[in-house]
Amino acid sequence: MIHINDLTYRLGPRMLFDKATVAVPGSARVGFVGRNGAGKTTLFRMIAGELAPEDGGVNLPRQIKLGRVEQEAPGGPGTLIDFVLEADLERAALMKEADTATDPHRIAEIHLRLVDIDAHSAPARAGGILSGLGFDHAAQNRSLSEFSGGWRMRVALAAVLFSNPDLLLLDEPTNYLDLEGTLWLIEYLASYPATIVVISHDRDLLDAVCDHILHLDNAKLTLWKGNYTSFERQRREAQAILLKHKKKQDDHRKHLQAFVDRFRAQATKARQAQSRLKVLAKMEPISAMVDQDVMPFHIPSPAKPLSPPIIAMDGVSTGYDDKTILSRLSLNISNDDRIGLLGSNGNGKSTFAKLVGGRLDVMTGTLRRSSKLTVGFFAQHQIDDLDPKGTPYSHVAPLMRDATEAKIRARCAQMGFANVKSETRVTELSGGEKARLLMGLATFAGPHLLIMDEPTNHLDIDSRAALIEAINEYQGAVILVSHDRYLLEACADRLWLVADGTVTDFDGDMNDYRRFVLEGANSERASKRRAEKQAKPDRKVEPVPTESSRPAGRPAAETKSARREAKKKLDAIDEKMASFRDLMGRIDKALTAPDAFKRDPAKAQQLAQQRQDLERALSRLEEEWLMLSEETETA
């Protein structure tokens, strides 16, 4: 599918690719990993033809359909659903031509092709993708201009997924998604039928979706078979083998060099010494596979722990102006709690975080907090609040007014900005470095409670592992809002669900929550199951059915939903059948003309064949219509 041969590319003085060679097989699902700034996005641009390499090349099959999310968020007055539908260029062109075509022959070709590409079910497929990424039916019919940049990037992702490209290139697709959207995307990509190459630092996605890992390291590309966990294991094993071989070679070189040094001057041994010198010259040194060091995160623990609970809520409600967002909050936070907040974007996670952090007032109820409580607040949007002209040193210095310059620089180094890095302008820092600086400032004084909103954005996998280690070593309380399931599983020991205007304990782990999301968090069936589980957490009791309690069929809500879905399908089939009958009528009219076969026998024969194809398609639709009708009557 993708053949990269001796690829060489420099970005200024940096060598991003040095004669890199790799072949990606067709229908592979490839996770593309490497340190931030290594050149992963640059390779995507070369695959897409936006950049030309200095040497070597990237070869793709001819007429391949490539899908990639653009860097800029889409906009305009059009609706979300229309924008996504237009991503299928062939369907959009055929639908437009079908409205104006007059030649029966061409009309038949158009409609047959629309049947082949399943064009009539396209709105349902597009709506399903948008729904999975967090847009309900009402939102799908609103204009793009009404949404923020992050939400519009989700629409761009939906459009690319809907277009079903032969080669799908995704660059950090989860950065604009919440956990629920991420779980849906993982499920979708896991069954994607074509080739995927995805740049991601989300270990859960790389493990669940990918069957190959493409690793960019030291300007070289290496393809490993298996998911990310398998890649890490294989790489460690390869490192161990290389180190063993390197030690063996180094010992052999030392032995040969010692012989040369000892006997080179002796006439009787000179020839043997020269032969060993030739062996040394021909011996290609083995380079050890050594990972670059990752600067650890340092989160200072509070100097003195507080007595629990540090925050207690009783019947609290909160919101903005006169609008209540969350209510019925009766929760306690202890001094060593590790809480992961779950729930779709817009349900109030940020509102709850602001309430706990003291940035939002209580409307009703009682909230008690320890008088000595200090809170550290990290949120990705705060990166924009950093002084773009400032440096790490200029941001740290005001927090250490009485300290010497040496102590200030030592603290900068502890945060990951040693030596000249402490004098680097914020505008010249990478996204990961800005996040590291913001993290250091938010936790500077060793807070008792640390609130972290999407802390892993812009961090590579190794940096995320370092952050997890720092959070687990931190001695205070932590509240996490993240789409990174791996982070939540590694750090959170309590899960709270923000939904239906309140916050409650979620009884289960991340696997339970994944099933909860994919089944539909708002469905009556899922809510009932969760309520029963919370009521009886210790053991599962199967109820003994009686004649009066045994259900005659499915729950009412589920039956109504099934009826609605069946009716939609029936309506769609009716439209198709009407379209086919109309088209067959036009073909019949053309064929019954007195000179139809004399004027153009080949075209008349082709029209007759197309009518037979339409008749067979119509017969299949009628059978499907009857089957759905029976199912609807049964429901």
ZAMARGU-4260 file (C-alpha; in steps of 0.2 Angstrom, whole numbers, plus 5000, padded with zeros to 4 digits):
<rodrens>
0) 5000/5000/5000 | 5013/5013/5005 | 5031/5011/5000 | 5044/5023/5007 | 5061/5021/4999
5) 5077/5030/5005 | 5067/5045/5011 | 5078/5060/5016 | 5071/5076/5023 | 5079/5091/5033
10) 5069/5104/5042 | 5082/5118/5044 | 5098/5110/5053 | 5088/5095/5059 | 5088/5079/5050
15) 5070/5072/5051 | 5072/5057/5039 | 5089/5049/5034 | 5087/5037/5020 | 5071/5030/5029
20) 5064/5014/5021 | 5048/5005/5025 | 5033/4996/5017 | 5016/4997/5024 | 5004/4982/5019
25) 4987/4985/5012 | 4972/4985/5025 | 4984/4987/5039 | 4980/4997/5054 | 4996/5006/5059
30) 5000/5017/5074 | 5013/5030/5070 | 5023/5034/5086 | 5039/5044/5090 | 5044/5059/5100
35) 5035/5076/5098 | 5044/5085/5084 | 5052/5069/5077 | 5043/5072/5060 | 5027/5062/5060
40) 5016/5076/5053 | 5029/5080/5041 | 5028/5062/5034 | 5009/5064/5033 | 5012/5079/5022
45) 5024/5070/5011 | 5012/5055/5009 | 4998/5068/5004 | 5009/5076/4991 | 5010/5093/5001
50) 5029/5092/5003 | 5043/5085/4992 | 5057/5075/5000 | 5075/5080/4997 | 5079/5062/4991
55) 5070/5046/4990 | 5051/5045/4988 | 5034/5040/4994 | 5024/5028/4982 | 5006/5025/4983
60) 4994/5015/4972 | 4987/5024/4957 | 4970/5032/4960 | 4970/5028/4978 | 4957/5038/4988
65) 4966/5046/5002 | 4957/5054/5018 | 4965/5066/5030 | 4958/5079/5042 | 4964/5097/5037
70) 4973/5107/5050 | 4960/5121/5049 | 4943/5119/5056 | 4929/5120/5043 | 4916/5134/5043
75) 4902/5142/5034 | 4883/5143/5035 | 4880/5125/5029 | 4873/5112/5042 | 4884/5099/5049
80) 4875/5084/5041 | 4876/5093/5024 | 4895/5096/5026 | 4898/5077/5030 | 4887/5071/5016
85) 4897/5082/5003 | 4913/5073/5009 | 4908/5059/4997 | 4912/5068/4981 | 4905/5054/4970
90) 4888/5053/4978 | 4887/5072/4979 | 4891/5074/4960 | 4879/5060/4955 | 4865/5067/4966
95) 4867/5084/4958 | 4867/5077/4941 | 4852/5066/4944 | 4842/5082/4946 | 4846/5089/4929
100) 4850/5074/4918 | 4837/5071/4904 | 4845/5057/4894 | 4837/5040/4900 | 4853/5031/4897
105) 4863/5042/4908 | 4849/5043/4921 | 4849/5024/4922 | 4868/5024/4924 | 4867/5037/4938
110) 4854/5028/4948 | 4862/5011/4946 | 4878/5019/4953 | 4869/5027/4967 | 4862/5009/4971
115) 4880/5002/4970 | 4887/5014/4983 | 4872/5013/4994 | 4869/5032/4992 | 4851/5032/4999
120) 4857/5026/5016 | 4871/5040/5017 | 4861/5052/5028 | 4859/5038/5041 | 4877/5033/5040
125) 4883/5052/5041 | 4871/5055/5056 | 4877/5039/5065 | 4895/5045/5064 | 4891/5063/5070
130) 4881/5055/5084 | 4895/5045/5089 | 4906/5060/5090 | 4894/5069/5101 | 4882/5078/5090
135) 4863/5074/5093 | 4850/5076/5079 | 4846/5094/5083 | 4865/5099/5082 | 4867/5090/5066
140) 4855/5102/5058 | 4863/5118/5064 | 4876/5128/5054 | 4895/5125/5056 | 4897/5143/5061
145) 4888/5141/5077 | 4901/5129/5084 | 4918/5132/5091 | 4934/5127/5083 | 4936/5111/5093
150) 4918/5105/5089 | 4921/5110/5070 | 4937/5099/5070 | 4925/5084/5076 | 4914/5088/5061
155) 4930/5088/5049 | 4934/5071/5057 | 4916/5064/5054 | 4917/5070/5035 | 4934/5060/5033
160) 4927/5045/5041 | 4911/5046/5031 | 4920/5047/5014 | 4927/5029/5017 | 4945/5032/5010
165) 4956/5018/5004 | 4970/5026/5015 | 4965/5035/5031 | 4978/5047/5039 | 4973/5053/5056
170) 4984/5065/5066 | 4980/5064/5085 | 4961/5062/5081 | 4957/5061/5100 | 4964/5078/5104
175) 4947/5086/5101 | 4936/5072/5108 | 4930/5069/5126 | 4931/5051/5133 | 4915/5046/5126
180) 4919/5051/5108 | 4936/5043/5110 | 4928/5026/5115 | 4916/5027/5100 | 4931/5031/5088
185) 4941/5017/5094 | 4926/5005/5091 | 4924/5012/5074 | 4942/5011/5069 | 4944/4994/5075
190) 4932/4987/5061 | 4938/5000/5048 | 4940/4989/5032 | 4954/4999/5023 | 4971/5005/5028
195) 4973/5017/5043 | 4989/5026/5048 | 4986/5035/5065 | 4997/5047/5074 | 4992/5045/5092
200) 4999/5045/5110 | 4983/5037/5116 | 4989/5019/5122 | 4971/5013/5123 | 4968/5017/5105
205) 4985/5010/5099 | 4982/4994/5108 | 4963/4992/5103 | 4964/4997/5085 | 4982/4994/5078
210) 4990/4978/5071 | 5006/4987/5066 | 5017/5000/5075 | 5027/5012/5064 | 5041/5019/5075
215) 5051/5035/5070 | 5067/5036/5079 | 5084/5044/5075 | 5077/5049/5058 | 5074/5030/5054
220) 5057/5021/5051 | 5054/5004/5058 | 5038/4994/5056 | 5033/4982/5070 | 5020/4969/5070
225) 5007/4969/5084 | 4999/4983/5094 | 5008/4995/5105 | 5010/4984/5120 | 5017/4971/5109
230) 5029/4984/5101 | 5035/4989/5118 | 5039/4971/5123 | 5048/4967/5106 | 5058/4983/5107
235) 5064/4979/5124 | 5069/4962/5119 | 5078/4969/5104 | 5087/4982/5115 | 5093/4968/5126
240) 5099/4957/5112 | 5108/4972/5104 | 5116/4977/5120 | 5122/4959/5122 | 5129/4958/5105
245) 5137/4975/5107 | 5146/4970/5123 | 5152/4954/5114 | 5158/4964/5100 | 5166/4977/5111
250) 5175/4963/5121 | 5181/4956/5104 | 5188/4973/5098 | 5197/4975/5114 | 5205/4958/5113
255) 5211/4962/5095 | 5216/4979/5099 | 5227/4973/5113 | 5235/4960/5102 | 5239/4974/5089
260) 5246/4986/5103 | 5257/4973/5110 | 5264/4965/5095 | 5264/4978/5081 | 5282/4983/5084
265) 5289/4965/5084 | 5294/4959/5067 | 5289/4941/5071 | 5271/4946/5075 | 5269/4961/5063
270) 5260/4951/5050 | 5248/4944/5063 | 5245/4962/5070 | 5241/4969/5053 | 5228/4955/5049
275) 5220/4959/5065 | 5220/4978/5061 | 5211/4973/5044 | 5198/4963/5054 | 5195/4978/5066
280) 5193/4990/5050 | 5180/4978/5043 | 5170/4976/5059 | 5155/4987/5058 | 5151/4993/5076
285) 5134/4988/5083 | 5124/5004/5088 | 5114/5001/5104 | 5096/5004/5103 | 5095/5017/5117
290) 5079/5027/5121 | 5081/5046/5124 | 5079/5051/5142 | 5062/5058/5147 | 5062/5073/5159
295) 5052/5068/5174 | 5037/5078/5180 | 5038/5085/5198 | 5022/5088/5207 | 5026/5094/5225
300) 5016/5086/5238 | 5007/5097/5252 | 5019/5102/5266 | 5006/5096/5279 | 4990/5085/5275
305) 4973/5091/5280 | 4960/5081/5290 | 4947/5073/5279 | 4935/5077/5271 | 4944/5093/5263
310) 4927/5096/5254 | 4909/5091/5259 | 4894/5095/5249 | 4876/5094/5255 | 4862/5097/5242
315) 4873/5109/5232 | 4867/5117/5216 | 4878/5128/5205 | 4878/5137/5188 | 4880/5153/5179
320) 4870/5169/5182 | 4852/5162/5185 | 4855/5146/5175 | 4857/5130/5186 | 4869/5118/5178
325) 4872/5105/5192 | 4861/5101/5207 | 4858/5088/5221 | 4877/5087/5224 | 4880/5078/5240
330) 4898/5072/5239 | 4914/5071/5250 | 4932/5073/5244 | 4945/5066/5256 | 4963/5072/5257
335) 4970/5057/5247 | 4956/5054/5234 | 4960/5050/5216 | 4944/5054/5206 | 4941/5053/5188
340) 4926/5063/5181 | 4916/5054/5167 | 4902/5061/5156 | 4900/5069/5139 | 4906/5086/5135
345) 4893/5099/5139 | 4886/5089/5154 | 4895/5100/5167 | 4912/5092/5171 | 4921/5109/5169
350) 4907/5117/5180 | 4910/5104/5193 | 4929/5107/5193 | 4926/5126/5195 | 4915/5123/5209
355) 4927/5112/5218 | 4941/5123/5214 | 4933/5138/5222 | 4930/5147/5205 | 4911/5146/5205
360) 4899/5150/5219 | 4886/5139/5227 | 4868/5143/5222 | 4859/5133/5235 | 4864/5120/5248
365) 4880/5119/5259 | 4898/5117/5253 | 4911/5116/5267 | 4929/5116/5263 | 4945/5115/5275
370) 4950/5133/5279 | 4968/5129/5275 | 4964/5121/5258 | 4975/5126/5243 | 4970/5121/5225
375) 4980/5118/5210 | 4971/5120/5193 | 4978/5114/5177 | 4967/5116/5161 | 4974/5116/5143
380) 4965/5132/5138 | 4976/5141/5151 | 4991/5139/5140 | 4984/5154/5130 | 4986/5164/5147
385) 5005/5161/5147 | 5014/5177/5142 | 5020/5174/5124 | 5035/5185/5126 | 5040/5178/5142
390) 5051/5163/5147 | 5050/5149/5160 | 5062/5160/5170 | 5051/5175/5169 | 5036/5165/5174
395) 5044/5157/5189 | 5053/5172/5196 | 5038/5181/5203 | 5034/5166/5213 | 5051/5166/5221
400) 5053/5185/5224 | 5066/5183/5239 | 5076/5169/5231 | 5093/5170/5222 | 5094/5168/5203
405) 5103/5151/5206 | 5088/5145/5216 | 5076/5151/5203 | 5085/5143/5189 | 5086/5127/5199
410) 5067/5127/5200 | 5066/5130/5182 | 5077/5115/5179 | 5066/5104/5190 | 5051/5109/5180
415) 5061/5103/5164 | 5069/5119/5158 | 5087/5118/5162 | 5101/5130/5156 | 5097/5140/5140
420) 5079/5132/5139 | 5074/5143/5154 | 5077/5158/5143 | 5067/5152/5128 | 5052/5162/5123
425) 5035/5154/5126 | 5031/5156/5108 | 5046/5145/5103 | 5041/5131/5115 | 5032/5116/5109
430) 5015/5111/5114 | 5022/5098/5126 | 5034/5111/5134 | 5020/5124/5136 | 5010/5110/5145
435) 5025/5106/5156 | 5027/5124/5161 | 5009/5127/5165 | 5009/5111/5175 | 5024/5117/5185
440) 5016/5134/5188 | 4999/5126/5194 | 5007/5114/5206 | 5021/5126/5212 | 5016/5128/5230
445) 5012/5110/5233 | 4992/5111/5233 | 4981/5100/5244 | 4970/5097/5229 | 4975/5096/5211
450) 4962/5098/5197 | 4968/5092/5180 | 4958/5095/5164 | 4965/5085/5149 | 4983/5086/5156
455) 4989/5074/5142 | 4986/5084/5127 | 5002/5088/5117 | 5012/5075/5128 | 5020/5060/5119
460) 5018/5042/5126 | 5034/5043/5136 | 5030/5060/5144 | 5012/5053/5148 | 5020/5039/5157
465) 5031/5051/5167 | 5016/5061/5171 | 5006/5046/5178 | 5021/5042/5189 | 5021/5060/5196
470) 5003/5059/5199 | 5004/5043/5209 | 5019/5049/5219 | 5009/5065/5223 | 5002/5065/5241
475) 4987/5076/5239 | 4970/5073/5232 | 4967/5073/5213 | 4952/5076/5201 | 4955/5071/5183
480) 4946/5075/5168 | 4953/5066/5153 | 4949/5057/5137 | 4965/5046/5140 | 4958/5030/5147
485) 4975/5023/5151 | 4978/5038/5162 | 4961/5036/5171 | 4964/5017/5174 | 4982/5021/5181
490) 4978/5035/5192 | 4959/5036/5197 | 4953/5024/5211 | 4935/5032/5211 | 4924/5037/5196
495) 4911/5050/5196 | 4898/5052/5182 | 4892/5069/5177 | 4876/5067/5169 | 4857/5072/5170
500) 4862/5088/5179 | 4871/5080/5194 | 4886/5070/5199 | 4885/5053/5206 | 4897/5038/5209
505) 4899/5027/5194 | 4899/5009/5201 | 4911/5000/5189 | 4928/5002/5181 | 4933/5009/5164
510) 4928/4993/5155 | 4910/4995/5162 | 4910/5013/5157 | 4915/5009/5139 | 4900/4996/5138
515) 4889/5009/5146 | 4894/5023/5133 | 4893/5011/5118 | 4876/5004/5123 | 4869/5022/5125
520) 4871/5031/5141 | 4854/5039/5139 | 4844/5023/5135 | 4831/5017/5147 | 4838/5000/5146
525) 4856/5005/5151 | 4850/5016/5165 | 4839/5002/5172 | 4853/4990/5172 | 4865/5002/5180
530) 4852/5006/5194 | 4850/4988/5198 | 4868/4985/5199 | 4870/5000/5211 | 4856/4993/5222
535) 4864/4976/5223 | 4883/4978/5221 | 4888/4963/5231 | 4880/4948/5221 | 4870/4945/5206
540) 4853/4939/5209 | 4842/4932/5195 | 4824/4935/5198 | 4812/4921/5197 | 4799/4925/5184
545) 4780/4923/5187 | 4766/4922/5175 | 4761/4939/5179 | 4778/4947/5179 | 4786/4937/5164
550) 4788/4950/5150 | 4778/4947/5134 | 4791/4956/5123 | 4804/4969/5124 | 4802/4985/5135
555) 4790/4998/5129 | 4804/5011/5126 | 4814/4998/5116 | 4799/4993/5106 | 4795/5011/5101
560) 4813/5014/5096 | 4813/4998/5085 | 4797/5004/5077 | 4804/5021/5073 | 4820/5013/5066
565) 4809/5001/5055 | 4798/5015/5049 | 4813/5025/5044 | 4820/5010/5034 | 4803/5007/5026
570) 4801/5025/5021 | 4819/5024/5013 | 4815/5008/5004 | 4798/5016/4998 | 4808/5031/4990
575) 4820/5019/4982 | 4806/5008/4974 | 4797/5024/4968 | 4813/5030/4960 | 4816/5013/4952
580) 4799/5012/4945 | 4800/5030/4938 | 4816/5026/4930 | 4809/5010/4922 | 4795/5020/4915
585) 4807/5031/4907 | 4817/5017/4899 | 4800/5009/4893 | 4795/5025/4885 | 4812/5026/4876
590) 4812/5007/4871 | 4794/5008/4864 | 4798/5022/4852 | 4795/5015/4834 | 4813/5017/4828
595) 4822/5014/4845 | 4831/4998/4839 | 4834/5005/4821 | 4842/5022/4826 | 4854/5015/4839
600) 4853/4996/4842 | 4868/4996/4854 | 4861/5009/4866 | 4843/5001/4865 | 4851/4984/4870
605) 4860/4993/4884 | 4844/5001/4890 | 4835/4984/4890 | 4849/4976/4900 | 4848/4991/4913
610) 4829/4988/4914 | 4832/4970/4919 | 4845/4976/4932 | 4833/4988/4939 | 4819/4975/4939
615) 4830/4963/4949 | 4835/4977/4961 | 4816/4982/4963 | 4812/4964/4967 | 4826/4963/4981
620) 4819/4979/4988 | 4801/4973/4989 | 4807/4957/4998 | 4816/4968/5010 | 4801/4979/5012
625) 4790/4964/5016 | 4802/4957/5029 | 4803/4974/5038 | 4784/4975/5038 | 4783/4959/5046
630) 4796/4964/5059 | 4786/4980/5063 | 4770/4971/5065 | 4778/4958/5077 | 4785/4972/5087
</rodrens>
